[in-house]
Amino acid sequence: MDQPDRPPPKRDYLGLIVLAALLGLIALGIAIFPRIERMIAYQDCVASGHINCGGRTGP
C-alpha cells in the first residue's frame, strides 16, 4: 500500500480578494458620497433659480 506523495493543498485566496474588493468599494462609496450629495444639492439650488448657492456669506 504505497500511496504517492501528494503536494500540500494550495490555499484559495479568491474569497479573500473578493471580500477585500467589496470592502474597498464600500469605503470608497462612504468617502465619495458627501461630495456627490453636495454637488446634487448645488445643482438643485441653481436649477431652482437661486443666485447664492455657494453657501458662502460675504465677499
C-alpha angles and dihedrals in degrees: 000000000000111000118200116244109261120208115243112269115267118239116246109225097174093097092051092048092051091047091050091048092051092048089049091052091049091050091048091050092051091050096047100039097081091053092050090047091053091048092052092047090051092049091049090050093051092044091054090058102254118145100200102059097134094087091230123125121204131014 
